[in-house]
Amino acid sequence: MEFIQQNWYWAALAAVSGTMLVVTSLRGGKGLSPAQATALINREDAQVIDVREASEFSTGHLLNARHIPLSDLEKRLGELEKFKDKPVILNCQSGNRSAAGCTLLRKAGFSNVHNLEGGIAAWEQAGMPISRKKK
């Protein structure tokens, strides 16, 4: 107890860090930076799923991304069955909706699901290419 009193700032830092780790795992975990996502796409042919609404998707999306709005994801799981054991990356505008989508896919038995941290906003900020072609 004396150690914690004398080093309260380290204890507070550990508590905040632990809390952030728990929150991240509850939000879908396995977050990828744009660079990590690019590596997974290039090395393991990861399937990218954009869970934004159609109007958002049309403003720009990752190359070869499959568009399935989050509101439709559960009823369209059959379309993704062939990717159940392959890497899947979900993205949205900021990473929140795609985190929810990751949770849904994991519950449906998908074993290798990742969330693009920061979403398309982080992707563009990192200078990564986007497409405006309809898929």
A tleap script that builds the chain and sets N, CA, C and O, in Angstrom:
source leaprc.protein.ff14SB
mol = sequence {
  NMET GLU PHE ILE GLN GLN ASN TRP TYR TRP
  ALA ALA LEU ALA ALA VAL SER GLY THR MET
  LEU VAL VAL THR SER LEU ARG GLY GLY LYS
  GLY LEU SER PRO ALA GLN ALA THR ALA LEU
  ILE ASN ARG GLU ASP ALA GLN VAL ILE ASP
  VAL ARG GLU ALA SER GLU PHE SER THR GLY
  HIE LEU LEU ASN ALA ARG HIE ILE PRO LEU
  SER ASP LEU GLU LYS ARG LEU GLY GLU LEU
  GLU LYS PHE LYS ASP LYS PRO VAL ILE LEU
  ASN CYS GLN SER GLY ASN ARG SER ALA ALA
  GLY CYS THR LEU LEU ARG LYS ALA GLY PHE
  SER ASN VAL HIE ASN LEU GLU GLY GLY ILE
  ALA ALA TRP GLU GLN ALA GLY MET PRO ILE
  SER ARG LYS LYS CLYS
}
set mol.1.N position { 0.821 -1.194 0.000 }
set mol.1.CA position { 0.000 0.000 0.000 }
set mol.1.C position { 0.872 1.268 0.000 }
set mol.1.O position { 0.544 2.261 -0.649 }
set mol.2.N position { 1.963 1.211 0.726 }
set mol.2.CA position { 2.854 2.366 0.791 }
set mol.2.C position { 3.437 2.676 -0.593 }
set mol.2.O position { 3.594 3.838 -0.970 }
set mol.3.N position { 3.757 1.600 -1.345 }
set mol.3.CA position { 4.280 1.778 -2.697 }
set mol.3.C position { 3.277 2.543 -3.565 }
set mol.3.O position { 3.657 3.465 -4.287 }
set mol.4.N position { 2.006 2.163 -3.496 }
set mol.4.CA position { 0.969 2.821 -4.303 }
set mol.4.C position { 0.823 4.283 -3.894 }
set mol.4.O position { 0.646 5.149 -4.751 }
set mol.5.N position { 0.896 4.566 -2.595 }
set mol.5.CA position { 0.778 5.951 -2.136 }
set mol.5.C position { 1.949 6.797 -2.627 }
set mol.5.O position { 1.775 7.962 -2.983 }
set mol.6.N position { 3.118 6.217 -2.644 }
set mol.6.CA position { 4.299 6.969 -3.077 }
set mol.6.C position { 4.403 7.048 -4.599 }
set mol.6.O position { 5.055 7.943 -5.137 }
set mol.7.N position { 3.765 6.119 -5.280 }
set mol.7.CA position { 3.845 6.072 -6.743 }
set mol.7.C position { 2.445 6.083 -7.352 }
set mol.7.O position { 2.157 5.315 -8.270 }
set mol.8.N position { 1.596 6.938 -6.851 }
set mol.8.CA position { 0.189 6.966 -7.280 }
set mol.8.C position { 0.049 7.199 -8.779 }
set mol.8.O position { -0.861 6.659 -9.407 }
set mol.9.N position { 0.932 7.990 -9.351 }
set mol.9.CA position { 0.844 8.282 -10.788 }
set mol.9.C position { 1.068 7.022 -11.625 }
set mol.9.O position { 0.429 6.853 -12.663 }
set mol.10.N position { 1.974 6.132 -11.184 }
set mol.10.CA position { 2.180 4.885 -11.922 }
set mol.10.C position { 0.967 3.970 -11.786 }
set mol.10.O position { 0.572 3.300 -12.739 }
set mol.11.N position { 0.391 3.952 -10.604 }
set mol.11.CA position { -0.818 3.138 -10.386 }
set mol.11.C position { -1.969 3.673 -11.236 }
set mol.11.O position { -2.728 2.894 -11.812 }
set mol.12.N position { -2.101 4.985 -11.314 }
set mol.12.CA position { -3.164 5.590 -12.124 }
set mol.12.C position { -2.942 5.280 -13.604 }
set mol.12.O position { -3.888 4.969 -14.327 }
set mol.13.N position { -1.701 5.364 -14.043 }
set mol.13.CA position { -1.377 5.055 -15.439 }
set mol.13.C position { -1.699 3.595 -15.761 }
set mol.13.O position { -2.241 3.298 -16.825 }
set mol.14.N position { -1.368 2.694 -14.852 }
set mol.14.CA position { -1.673 1.272 -15.056 }
set mol.14.C position { -3.183 1.046 -15.108 }
set mol.14.O position { -3.662 0.251 -15.916 }
set mol.15.N position { -3.931 1.739 -14.255 }
set mol.15.CA position { -5.387 1.588 -14.241 }
set mol.15.C position { -6.002 2.103 -15.545 }
set mol.15.O position { -6.883 1.458 -16.114 }
set mol.16.N position { -5.543 3.254 -16.013 }
set mol.16.CA position { -6.061 3.819 -17.262 }
set mol.16.C position { -5.703 2.912 -18.438 }
set mol.16.O position { -6.541 2.648 -19.300 }
set mol.17.N position { -4.477 2.445 -18.469 }
set mol.17.CA position { -4.044 1.559 -19.547 }
set mol.17.C position { -4.859 0.271 -19.571 }
set mol.17.O position { -5.276 -0.183 -20.636 }
set mol.18.N position { -5.083 -0.313 -18.411 }
set mol.18.CA position { -5.896 -1.530 -18.321 }
set mol.18.C position { -7.319 -1.300 -18.760 }
set mol.18.O position { -7.908 -2.144 -19.436 }
set mol.19.N position { -7.879 -0.170 -18.385 }
set mol.19.CA position { -9.248 0.170 -18.778 }
set mol.19.C position { -9.346 0.319 -20.290 }
set mol.19.O position { -10.299 -0.165 -20.900 }
set mol.20.N position { -8.373 0.983 -20.895 }
set mol.20.CA position { -8.384 1.152 -22.347 }
set mol.20.C position { -8.280 -0.199 -23.049 }
set mol.20.O position { -8.924 -0.408 -24.077 }
set mol.21.N position { -7.488 -1.112 -22.514 }
set mol.21.CA position { -7.347 -2.443 -23.092 }
set mol.21.C position { -8.677 -3.196 -23.046 }
set mol.21.O position { -9.062 -3.841 -24.021 }
set mol.22.N position { -9.372 -3.115 -21.923 }
set mol.22.CA position { -10.668 -3.783 -21.777 }
set mol.22.C position { -11.689 -3.176 -22.735 }
set mol.22.O position { -12.426 -3.908 -23.395 }
set mol.23.N position { -11.741 -1.847 -22.817 }
set mol.23.CA position { -12.700 -1.182 -23.704 }
set mol.23.C position { -12.430 -1.558 -25.155 }
set mol.23.O position { -13.365 -1.823 -25.911 }
set mol.24.N position { -11.167 -1.584 -25.547 }
set mol.24.CA position { -10.823 -1.956 -26.918 }
set mol.24.C position { -11.268 -3.374 -27.227 }
set mol.24.O position { -11.813 -3.632 -28.300 }
set mol.25.N position { -11.044 -4.286 -26.311 }
set mol.25.CA position { -11.444 -5.673 -26.572 }
set mol.25.C position { -12.954 -5.809 -26.609 }
set mol.25.O position { -13.468 -6.634 -27.365 }
set mol.26.N position { -13.678 -5.037 -25.826 }
set mol.26.CA position { -15.137 -5.094 -25.856 }
set mol.26.C position { -15.707 -4.467 -27.126 }
set mol.26.O position { -16.798 -4.842 -27.558 }
set mol.27.N position { -15.000 -3.534 -27.723 }
set mol.27.CA position { -15.465 -2.858 -28.937 }
set mol.27.C position { -15.146 -3.629 -30.201 }
set mol.27.O position { -15.426 -3.147 -31.299 }
set mol.28.N position { -14.587 -4.779 -30.080 }
set mol.28.CA position { -14.300 -5.562 -31.276 }
set mol.28.C position { -12.859 -5.996 -31.350 }
set mol.28.O position { -12.524 -6.904 -32.111 }
set mol.29.N position { -12.000 -5.366 -30.575 }
set mol.29.CA position { -10.623 -5.775 -30.495 }
set mol.29.C position { -9.946 -5.903 -31.847 }
set mol.29.O position { -10.473 -5.466 -32.870 }
set mol.30.N position { -8.778 -6.507 -31.831 }
set mol.30.CA position { -8.001 -6.765 -33.036 }
set mol.30.C position { -8.016 -5.583 -34.002 }
set mol.30.O position { -8.217 -5.764 -35.203 }
set mol.31.N position { -7.808 -4.399 -33.491 }
set mol.31.CA position { -7.776 -3.227 -34.350 }
set mol.31.C position { -6.492 -3.165 -35.148 }
set mol.31.O position { -5.414 -3.485 -34.646 }
set mol.32.N position { -6.617 -2.752 -36.387 }
set mol.32.CA position { -5.458 -2.625 -37.274 }
set mol.32.C position { -5.264 -1.179 -37.685 }
set mol.32.O position { -6.231 -0.460 -37.936 }
set mol.33.N position { -4.024 -0.762 -37.753 }
set mol.33.CA position { -3.704 0.539 -38.324 }
set mol.33.C position { -3.845 0.411 -39.843 }
set mol.33.O position { -3.890 -0.705 -40.360 }
set mol.34.N position { -3.915 1.526 -40.561 }
set mol.34.CA position { -3.950 1.437 -42.023 }
set mol.34.C position { -2.770 0.646 -42.602 }
set mol.34.O position { -2.950 -0.122 -43.546 }
set mol.35.N position { -1.582 0.825 -42.052 }
set mol.35.CA position { -0.406 0.091 -42.554 }
set mol.35.C position { -0.555 -1.406 -42.302 }
set mol.35.O position { -0.231 -2.217 -43.170 }
set mol.36.N position { -1.043 -1.776 -41.122 }
set mol.36.CA position { -1.242 -3.198 -40.808 }
set mol.36.C position { -2.318 -3.799 -41.711 }
set mol.36.O position { -2.195 -4.933 -42.174 }
set mol.37.N position { -3.374 -3.022 -41.952 }
set mol.37.CA position { -4.452 -3.496 -42.829 }
set mol.37.C position { -3.921 -3.724 -44.246 }
set mol.37.O position { -4.247 -4.727 -44.880 }
set mol.38.N position { -3.114 -2.803 -44.732 }
set mol.38.CA position { -2.527 -2.940 -46.071 }
set mol.38.C position { -1.683 -4.204 -46.160 }
set mol.38.O position { -1.753 -4.938 -47.146 }
set mol.39.N position { -0.893 -4.453 -45.136 }
set mol.39.CA position { -0.060 -5.659 -45.129 }
set mol.39.C position { -0.926 -6.917 -45.146 }
set mol.39.O position { -0.614 -7.872 -45.858 }
set mol.40.N position { -1.994 -6.926 -44.381 }
set mol.40.CA position { -2.877 -8.092 -44.331 }
set mol.40.C position { -3.591 -8.297 -45.669 }
set mol.40.O position { -3.781 -9.430 -46.111 }
set mol.41.N position { -3.978 -7.209 -46.299 }
set mol.41.CA position { -4.619 -7.294 -47.619 }
set mol.41.C position { -3.626 -7.844 -48.645 }
set mol.41.O position { -3.968 -8.733 -49.425 }
set mol.42.N position { -2.411 -7.322 -48.644 }
set mol.42.CA position { -1.410 -7.729 -49.633 }
set mol.42.C position { -0.840 -9.121 -49.388 }
set mol.42.O position { -0.612 -9.869 -50.339 }
set mol.43.N position { -0.609 -9.476 -48.138 }
set mol.43.CA position { 0.048 -10.754 -47.829 }
set mol.43.C position { -0.923 -11.922 -47.713 }
set mol.43.O position { -0.596 -13.050 -48.083 }
set mol.44.N position { -2.130 -11.643 -47.192 }
set mol.44.CA position { -3.063 -12.746 -46.933 }
set mol.44.C position { -4.389 -12.595 -47.673 }
set mol.44.O position { -5.349 -13.316 -47.399 }
set mol.45.N position { -4.432 -11.653 -48.611 }
set mol.45.CA position { -5.630 -11.429 -49.421 }
set mol.45.C position { -6.879 -11.243 -48.558 }
set mol.45.O position { -7.921 -11.846 -48.817 }
set mol.46.N position { -6.759 -10.408 -47.541 }
set mol.46.CA position { -7.879 -10.152 -46.625 }
set mol.46.C position { -9.062 -9.551 -47.377 }
set mol.46.O position { -8.880 -8.737 -48.283 }
set mol.47.N position { -10.254 -9.948 -47.006 }
set mol.47.CA position { -11.485 -9.388 -47.570 }
set mol.47.C position { -11.845 -8.150 -46.762 }
set mol.47.O position { -11.928 -8.218 -45.535 }
set mol.48.N position { -12.059 -7.030 -47.422 }
set mol.48.CA position { -12.445 -5.787 -46.758 }
set mol.48.C position { -13.952 -5.613 -46.903 }
set mol.48.O position { -14.505 -5.735 -47.996 }
set mol.49.N position { -14.602 -5.327 -45.785 }
set mol.49.CA position { -16.047 -5.091 -45.783 }
set mol.49.C position { -16.294 -3.710 -45.203 }
set mol.49.O position { -15.912 -3.423 -44.068 }
set mol.50.N position { -16.928 -2.870 -45.980 }
set mol.50.CA position { -17.271 -1.512 -45.569 }
set mol.50.C position { -18.700 -1.536 -45.053 }
set mol.50.O position { -19.623 -1.855 -45.802 }
set mol.51.N position { -18.893 -1.205 -43.784 }
set mol.51.CA position { -20.224 -1.297 -43.167 }
set mol.51.C position { -20.943 0.058 -43.094 }
set mol.51.O position { -21.932 0.201 -42.375 }
set mol.52.N position { -20.443 1.043 -43.837 }
set mol.52.CA position { -21.108 2.352 -43.844 }
set mol.52.C position { -22.353 2.296 -44.725 }
set mol.52.O position { -22.581 1.326 -45.447 }
set mol.53.N position { -23.140 3.345 -44.649 }
set mol.53.CA position { -24.330 3.461 -45.496 }
set mol.53.C position { -23.903 3.756 -46.938 }
set mol.53.O position { -22.778 4.189 -47.187 }
set mol.54.N position { -24.811 3.516 -47.874 }
set mol.54.CA position { -24.504 3.670 -49.306 }
set mol.54.C position { -23.998 5.068 -49.640 }
set mol.54.O position { -23.066 5.214 -50.431 }
set mol.55.N position { -24.598 6.093 -49.050 }
set mol.55.CA position { -24.173 7.468 -49.350 }
set mol.55.C position { -22.737 7.715 -48.894 }
set mol.55.O position { -22.003 8.457 -49.546 }
set mol.56.N position { -22.330 7.105 -47.790 }
set mol.56.CA position { -20.956 7.247 -47.310 }
set mol.56.C position { -19.994 6.453 -48.204 }
set mol.56.O position { -18.921 6.938 -48.562 }
set mol.57.N position { -20.392 5.240 -48.552 }
set mol.57.CA position { -19.563 4.371 -49.384 }
set mol.57.C position { -19.259 5.035 -50.726 }
set mol.57.O position { -18.143 4.935 -51.236 }
set mol.58.N position { -20.255 5.711 -51.293 }
set mol.58.CA position { -20.080 6.317 -52.610 }
set mol.58.C position { -19.101 7.498 -52.604 }
set mol.58.O position { -18.606 7.896 -53.658 }
set mol.59.N position { -18.821 8.057 -51.426 }
set mol.59.CA position { -17.870 9.172 -51.354 }
set mol.59.C position { -16.427 8.697 -51.420 }
set mol.59.O position { -15.517 9.506 -51.601 }
set mol.60.N position { -16.206 7.395 -51.276 }
set mol.60.CA position { -14.869 6.825 -51.349 }
set mol.60.C position { -14.728 5.669 -50.382 }
set mol.60.O position { -15.228 5.723 -49.258 }
set mol.61.N position { -14.040 4.612 -50.825 }
set mol.61.CA position { -13.877 3.407 -50.014 }
set mol.61.C position { -12.546 2.748 -50.352 }
set mol.61.O position { -11.891 3.117 -51.327 }
set mol.62.N position { -12.155 1.782 -49.550 }
set mol.62.CA position { -10.937 1.034 -49.817 }
set mol.62.C position { -11.104 0.266 -51.113 }
set mol.62.O position { -12.205 -0.175 -51.444 }
set mol.63.N position { -10.017 0.106 -51.844 }
set mol.63.CA position { -10.045 -0.629 -53.105 }
set mol.63.C position { -10.569 -2.046 -52.879 }
set mol.63.O position { -10.164 -2.724 -51.934 }
set mol.64.N position { -11.458 -2.478 -53.740 }
set mol.64.CA position { -12.036 -3.824 -53.701 }
set mol.64.C position { -12.843 -4.130 -52.437 }
set mol.64.O position { -13.073 -5.296 -52.117 }
set mol.65.N position { -13.269 -3.101 -51.725 }
set mol.65.CA position { -14.085 -3.329 -50.525 }
set mol.65.C position { -15.480 -3.794 -50.930 }
set mol.65.O position { -16.055 -3.312 -51.905 }
set mol.66.N position { -16.002 -4.729 -50.166 }
set mol.66.CA position { -17.375 -5.201 -50.350 }
set mol.66.C position { -18.253 -4.311 -49.468 }
set mol.66.O position { -17.940 -4.097 -48.297 }
set mol.67.N position { -19.337 -3.799 -50.019 }
set mol.67.CA position { -20.213 -2.910 -49.264 }
set mol.67.C position { -21.390 -3.680 -48.678 }
set mol.67.O position { -22.235 -4.194 -49.410 }
set mol.68.N position { -21.437 -3.754 -47.355 }
set mol.68.CA position { -22.571 -4.339 -46.641 }
set mol.68.C position { -22.825 -3.442 -45.425 }
set mol.68.O position { -22.087 -3.516 -44.443 }
set mol.69.N position { -23.861 -2.598 -45.479 }
set mol.69.CA position { -24.140 -1.723 -44.336 }
set mol.69.C position { -24.321 -2.539 -43.056 }
set mol.69.O position { -24.829 -3.659 -43.091 }
set mol.70.N position { -23.906 -1.976 -41.944 }
set mol.70.CA position { -24.003 -2.669 -40.664 }
set mol.70.C position { -25.425 -3.160 -40.402 }
set mol.70.O position { -25.617 -4.251 -39.865 }
set mol.71.N position { -26.415 -2.360 -40.778 }
set mol.71.CA position { -27.812 -2.742 -40.550 }
set mol.71.C position { -28.212 -3.991 -41.337 }
set mol.71.O position { -29.191 -4.648 -40.984 }
set mol.72.N position { -27.476 -4.328 -42.393 }
set mol.72.CA position { -27.768 -5.504 -43.222 }
set mol.72.C position { -26.829 -6.675 -42.957 }
set mol.72.O position { -27.038 -7.770 -43.479 }
set mol.73.N position { -25.805 -6.454 -42.156 }
set mol.73.CA position { -24.737 -7.445 -42.020 }
set mol.73.C position { -25.252 -8.807 -41.549 }
set mol.73.O position { -24.885 -9.833 -42.121 }
set mol.74.N position { -26.075 -8.830 -40.542 }
set mol.74.CA position { -26.544 -10.112 -40.007 }
set mol.74.C position { -27.346 -10.905 -41.031 }
set mol.74.O position { -27.175 -12.118 -41.154 }
set mol.75.N position { -28.213 -10.227 -41.758 }
set mol.75.CA position { -29.034 -10.958 -42.727 }
set mol.75.C position { -28.276 -11.314 -44.006 }
set mol.75.O position { -28.769 -12.101 -44.814 }
set mol.76.N position { -27.096 -10.750 -44.196 }
set mol.76.CA position { -26.291 -11.062 -45.382 }
set mol.76.C position { -25.062 -11.913 -45.059 }
set mol.76.O position { -24.132 -11.982 -45.862 }
set mol.77.N position { -25.049 -12.556 -43.902 }
set mol.77.CA position { -23.915 -13.379 -43.500 }
set mol.77.C position { -23.615 -14.486 -44.508 }
set mol.77.O position { -22.459 -14.872 -44.683 }
set mol.78.N position { -24.639 -14.991 -45.162 }
set mol.78.CA position { -24.447 -16.052 -46.154 }
set mol.78.C position { -23.491 -15.655 -47.257 }
set mol.78.O position { -22.756 -16.497 -47.773 }
set mol.79.N position { -23.489 -14.369 -47.631 }
set mol.79.CA position { -22.589 -13.880 -48.676 }
set mol.79.C position { -21.119 -13.961 -48.251 }
set mol.79.O position { -20.215 -13.979 -49.087 }
set mol.80.N position { -20.906 -14.010 -46.945 }
set mol.80.CA position { -19.542 -13.974 -46.419 }
set mol.80.C position { -19.054 -15.328 -45.934 }
set mol.80.O position { -17.923 -15.451 -45.464 }
set mol.81.N position { -19.893 -16.333 -46.044 }
set mol.81.CA position { -19.580 -17.669 -45.523 }
set mol.81.C position { -18.216 -18.175 -46.007 }
set mol.81.O position { -17.491 -18.813 -45.243 }
set mol.82.N position { -17.866 -17.902 -47.251 }
set mol.82.CA position { -16.599 -18.399 -47.806 }
set mol.82.C position { -15.376 -17.729 -47.179 }
set mol.82.O position { -14.252 -18.187 -47.379 }
set mol.83.N position { -15.582 -16.655 -46.426 }
set mol.83.CA position { -14.481 -15.942 -45.775 }
set mol.83.C position { -14.352 -16.286 -44.296 }
set mol.83.O position { -13.566 -15.660 -43.585 }
set mol.84.N position { -15.112 -17.273 -43.823 }
set mol.84.CA position { -15.170 -17.580 -42.394 }
set mol.84.C position { -13.799 -17.862 -41.780 }
set mol.84.O position { -13.557 -17.496 -40.630 }
set mol.85.N position { -12.918 -18.495 -42.511 }
set mol.85.CA position { -11.604 -18.832 -41.980 }
set mol.85.C position { -10.481 -18.017 -42.608 }
set mol.85.O position { -9.305 -18.341 -42.444 }
set mol.86.N position { -10.841 -16.971 -43.317 }
set mol.86.CA position { -9.857 -16.101 -43.957 }
set mol.86.C position { -9.853 -14.754 -43.244 }
set mol.86.O position { -10.801 -14.439 -42.525 }
set mol.87.N position { -8.812 -13.957 -43.428 }
set mol.87.CA position { -8.786 -12.638 -42.803 }
set mol.87.C position { -9.885 -11.725 -43.374 }
set mol.87.O position { -10.062 -11.621 -44.588 }
set mol.88.N position { -10.603 -11.079 -42.476 }
set mol.88.CA position { -11.656 -10.133 -42.847 }
set mol.88.C position { -11.382 -8.836 -42.095 }
set mol.88.O position { -11.154 -8.845 -40.885 }
set mol.89.N position { -11.407 -7.729 -42.819 }
set mol.89.CA position { -11.210 -6.415 -42.217 }
set mol.89.C position { -12.494 -5.620 -42.408 }
set mol.89.O position { -12.954 -5.445 -43.536 }
set mol.90.N position { -13.069 -5.141 -41.324 }
set mol.90.CA position { -14.255 -4.294 -41.412 }
set mol.90.C position { -13.844 -2.844 -41.216 }
set mol.90.O position { -12.967 -2.532 -40.411 }
set mol.91.N position { -14.498 -1.960 -41.972 }
set mol.91.CA position { -14.246 -0.537 -41.771 }
set mol.91.C position { -15.542 0.255 -41.878 }
set mol.91.O position { -16.509 -0.167 -42.513 }
set mol.92.N position { -15.523 1.405 -41.241 }
set mol.92.CA position { -16.628 2.370 -41.340 }
set mol.92.C position { -15.969 3.747 -41.392 }
set mol.92.O position { -14.826 3.861 -41.835 }
set mol.93.N position { -16.653 4.773 -40.958 }
set mol.93.CA position { -16.075 6.107 -41.007 }
set mol.93.C position { -15.013 6.315 -39.932 }
set mol.93.O position { -13.950 6.874 -40.202 }
set mol.94.N position { -15.311 5.856 -38.690 }
set mol.94.CA position { -14.399 6.127 -37.586 }
set mol.94.C position { -13.911 4.882 -36.847 }
set mol.94.O position { -12.989 4.971 -36.037 }
set mol.95.N position { -14.509 3.741 -37.111 }
set mol.95.CA position { -14.111 2.511 -36.429 }
set mol.95.C position { -15.128 1.990 -35.433 }
set mol.95.O position { -14.978 0.875 -34.932 }
set mol.96.N position { -16.166 2.771 -35.131 }
set mol.96.CA position { -17.154 2.343 -34.140 }
set mol.96.C position { -18.136 1.318 -34.694 }
set mol.96.O position { -18.342 0.269 -34.084 }
set mol.97.N position { -18.741 1.607 -35.835 }
set mol.97.CA position { -19.702 0.657 -36.415 }
set mol.97.C position { -19.003 -0.632 -36.829 }
set mol.97.O position { -19.549 -1.723 -36.663 }
set mol.98.N position { -17.798 -0.503 -37.366 }
set mol.98.CA position { -17.084 -1.707 -37.780 }
set mol.98.C position { -16.697 -2.563 -36.577 }
set mol.98.O position { -16.607 -3.784 -36.706 }
set mol.99.N position { -16.466 -1.961 -35.416 }
set mol.99.CA position { -16.197 -2.740 -34.201 }
set mol.99.C position { -17.420 -3.581 -33.850 }
set mol.99.O position { -17.291 -4.745 -33.471 }
set mol.100.N position { -18.604 -2.989 -33.976 }
set mol.100.CA position { -19.834 -3.738 -33.722 }
set mol.100.C position { -19.987 -4.867 -34.742 }
set mol.100.O position { -20.431 -5.962 -34.397 }
set mol.101.N position { -19.626 -4.605 -35.974 }
set mol.101.CA position { -19.670 -5.628 -37.015 }
set mol.101.C position { -18.700 -6.763 -36.732 }
set mol.101.O position { -19.013 -7.924 -36.995 }
set mol.102.N position { -17.525 -6.443 -36.200 }
set mol.102.CA position { -16.548 -7.475 -35.840 }
set mol.102.C position { -17.128 -8.404 -34.778 }
set mol.102.O position { -16.978 -9.623 -34.858 }
set mol.103.N position { -17.778 -7.829 -33.802 }
set mol.103.CA position { -18.398 -8.624 -32.744 }
set mol.103.C position { -19.450 -9.552 -33.333 }
set mol.103.O position { -19.515 -10.727 -32.972 }
set mol.104.N position { -20.266 -9.037 -34.230 }
set mol.104.CA position { -21.307 -9.847 -34.868 }
set mol.104.C position { -20.691 -11.008 -35.662 }
set mol.104.O position { -21.166 -12.140 -35.570 }
set mol.105.N position { -19.643 -10.733 -36.437 }
set mol.105.CA position { -19.010 -11.778 -37.231 }
set mol.105.C position { -18.358 -12.838 -36.346 }
set mol.105.O position { -18.427 -14.029 -36.652 }
set mol.106.N position { -17.730 -12.414 -35.255 }
set mol.106.CA position { -17.122 -13.394 -34.353 }
set mol.106.C position { -18.187 -14.308 -33.756 }
set mol.106.O position { -17.985 -15.517 -33.650 }
set mol.107.N position { -19.305 -13.734 -33.371 }
set mol.107.CA position { -20.401 -14.547 -32.825 }
set mol.107.C position { -20.939 -15.518 -33.867 }
set mol.107.O position { -21.465 -16.574 -33.518 }
set mol.108.N position { -20.811 -15.168 -35.141 }
set mol.108.CA position { -21.282 -16.030 -36.227 }
set mol.108.C position { -20.221 -17.064 -36.635 }
set mol.108.O position { -20.437 -17.830 -37.573 }
set mol.109.N position { -19.085 -17.089 -35.940 }
set mol.109.CA position { -18.081 -18.110 -36.190 }
set mol.109.C position { -16.911 -17.708 -37.060 }
set mol.109.O position { -16.103 -18.560 -37.430 }
set mol.110.N position { -16.796 -16.432 -37.399 }
set mol.110.CA position { -15.649 -15.976 -38.185 }
set mol.110.C position { -14.433 -15.923 -37.256 }
set mol.110.O position { -14.500 -15.359 -36.164 }
set mol.111.N position { -13.338 -16.510 -37.698 }
set mol.111.CA position { -12.200 -16.691 -36.805 }
set mol.111.C position { -11.089 -15.651 -36.938 }
set mol.111.O position { -10.223 -15.569 -36.067 }
set mol.112.N position { -11.094 -14.862 -38.000 }
set mol.112.CA position { -9.972 -13.962 -38.259 }
set mol.112.C position { -10.495 -12.586 -38.677 }
set mol.112.O position { -10.309 -12.155 -39.815 }
set mol.113.N position { -11.149 -11.911 -37.739 }
set mol.113.CA position { -11.835 -10.646 -38.015 }
set mol.113.C position { -11.061 -9.491 -37.386 }
set mol.113.O position { -10.604 -9.579 -36.246 }
set mol.114.N position { -10.923 -8.408 -38.150 }
set mol.114.CA position { -10.164 -7.242 -37.692 }
set mol.114.C position { -10.965 -5.965 -37.962 }
set mol.114.O position { -11.746 -5.886 -38.910 }
set mol.115.N position { -10.748 -4.987 -37.112 }
set mol.115.CA position { -11.373 -3.678 -37.259 }
set mol.115.C position { -10.314 -2.671 -37.701 }
set mol.115.O position { -9.236 -2.605 -37.111 }
set mol.116.N position { -10.616 -1.889 -38.731 }
set mol.116.CA position { -9.695 -0.830 -39.153 }
set mol.116.C position { -9.834 0.318 -38.160 }
set mol.116.O position { -10.823 1.051 -38.180 }
set mol.117.N position { -8.840 0.469 -37.297 }
set mol.117.CA position { -8.883 1.514 -36.276 }
set mol.117.C position { -8.928 2.891 -36.924 }
set mol.117.O position { -8.115 3.211 -37.792 }
set mol.118.N position { -9.866 3.683 -36.499 }
set mol.118.CA position { -9.998 5.031 -37.041 }
set mol.118.C position { -10.763 5.083 -38.346 }
set mol.118.O position { -11.040 6.166 -38.861 }
set mol.119.N position { -11.113 3.915 -38.892 }
set mol.119.CA position { -11.942 3.828 -40.087 }
set mol.119.C position { -11.330 4.473 -41.318 }
set mol.119.O position { -10.116 4.648 -41.421 }
set mol.120.N position { -12.214 4.823 -42.250 }
set mol.120.CA position { -11.779 5.412 -43.522 }
set mol.120.C position { -11.107 6.766 -43.278 }
set mol.120.O position { -10.255 7.192 -44.058 }
set mol.121.N position { -11.495 7.435 -42.192 }
set mol.121.CA position { -10.869 8.722 -41.867 }
set mol.121.C position { -9.378 8.535 -41.599 }
set mol.121.O position { -8.558 9.311 -42.090 }
set mol.122.N position { -9.022 7.512 -40.827 }
set mol.122.CA position { -7.606 7.236 -40.545 }
set mol.122.C position { -6.892 6.757 -41.806 }
set mol.122.O position { -5.726 7.078 -42.033 }
set mol.123.N position { -7.611 5.985 -42.621 }
set mol.123.CA position { -7.053 5.484 -43.881 }
set mol.123.C position { -6.640 6.655 -44.775 }
set mol.123.O position { -5.523 6.694 -45.290 }
set mol.124.N position { -7.553 7.600 -44.949 }
set mol.124.CA position { -7.259 8.768 -45.797 }
set mol.124.C position { -6.174 9.631 -45.185 }
set mol.124.O position { -5.309 10.147 -45.893 }
set mol.125.N position { -6.217 9.791 -43.852 }
set mol.125.CA position { -5.216 10.607 -43.172 }
set mol.125.C position { -3.809 10.013 -43.355 }
set mol.125.O position { -2.816 10.740 -43.385 }
set mol.126.N position { -3.746 8.685 -43.475 }
set mol.126.CA position { -2.461 8.015 -43.688 }
set mol.126.C position { -2.015 8.102 -45.149 }
set mol.126.O position { -0.951 7.595 -45.503 }
set mol.127.N position { -2.828 8.747 -46.001 }
set mol.127.CA position { -2.457 8.909 -47.397 }
set mol.127.C position { -2.679 7.664 -48.245 }
set mol.127.O position { -2.084 7.518 -49.313 }
set mol.128.N position { -3.533 6.773 -47.769 }
set mol.128.CA position { -3.807 5.536 -48.503 }
set mol.128.C position { -4.826 5.804 -49.607 }
set mol.128.O position { -5.645 6.715 -49.488 }
set mol.129.N position { -4.780 5.012 -50.682 }
set mol.129.CA position { -5.690 5.251 -51.811 }
set mol.129.C position { -7.128 4.844 -51.511 }
set mol.129.O position { -7.388 3.897 -50.769 }
set mol.130.N position { -8.044 5.585 -52.108 }
set mol.130.CA position { -9.459 5.221 -52.024 }
set mol.130.C position { -10.031 5.142 -53.435 }
set mol.130.O position { -9.476 5.700 -54.382 }
set mol.131.N position { -11.142 4.444 -53.551 }
set mol.131.CA position { -11.798 4.291 -54.842 }
set mol.131.C position { -13.199 4.882 -54.753 }
set mol.131.O position { -13.827 4.857 -53.694 }
set mol.132.N position { -13.677 5.405 -55.855 }
set mol.132.CA position { -15.046 5.898 -55.914 }
set mol.132.C position { -15.887 5.058 -56.874 }
set mol.132.O position { -17.034 5.391 -57.169 }
set mol.133.N position { -15.295 3.961 -57.355 }
set mol.133.CA position { -16.011 3.065 -58.254 }
set mol.133.C position { -17.035 2.261 -57.476 }
set mol.133.O position { -16.791 1.842 -56.345 }
set mol.134.N position { -18.177 2.056 -58.098 }
set mol.134.CA position { -19.199 1.219 -57.485 }
set mol.134.C position { -18.805 -0.230 -57.669 }
set mol.134.O position { -18.297 -0.619 -58.721 }
set mol.135.N position { -19.037 -1.008 -56.665 }
set mol.135.CA position { -18.663 -2.421 -56.744 }
set mol.135.C position { -19.916 -3.258 -56.824 }
set mol.135.O position { -19.835 -4.484 -56.898 }
savepdb mol mol.pdb
quit
